[in-house]
Amino acid sequence: MHPRGHTNVDVPALDPDDFDSSLLLAAKIFYQANTACLTSSSGFLSARLCTLMYANGTDTKEAVNAAWDAVGVPRPSPTITLENGVAKTGQRSQEGGFNNYKLENIPVNHKVRCALRCDNGDAGTSLMTHFLNAAKAMRSNYN
């Protein structure tokens, strides 16, 4: 709970047995998010998504989600699974919102091509920025 009663969200420690270890893990998550995912134009929802990307383990992800809940950053929409070669049409998002997509079981060294067609140029710019940041983050996780 917040010490001054500003929220009723209980945020668990990242390491319930060691306060210093919790701080170091939080610093590591935010460092990775800042250096491999976030850009100068990223907002709080992007920060939430990027920190979750670097939170390893269910308990850590739950603690990171709870921290963002406590400060009022909304949870992202559910992830939409794409099928290879099948167009996903009729997708909408509110202004400033995100739609999350995933394509699973991509063979190693297989090229992936994503295309976006929309009536708002901002969406294309935003998609490319986040796609490139996600690709950069995935490369750093597997190197």
Summary of the structure (lengths in Angstrom):
residues: 143
radius of gyration: 17.0
end to end distance: 38.3
largest distance: 52.0
contacts: 301
relative contact order: 0.13
helix: 44%
strand: 4%
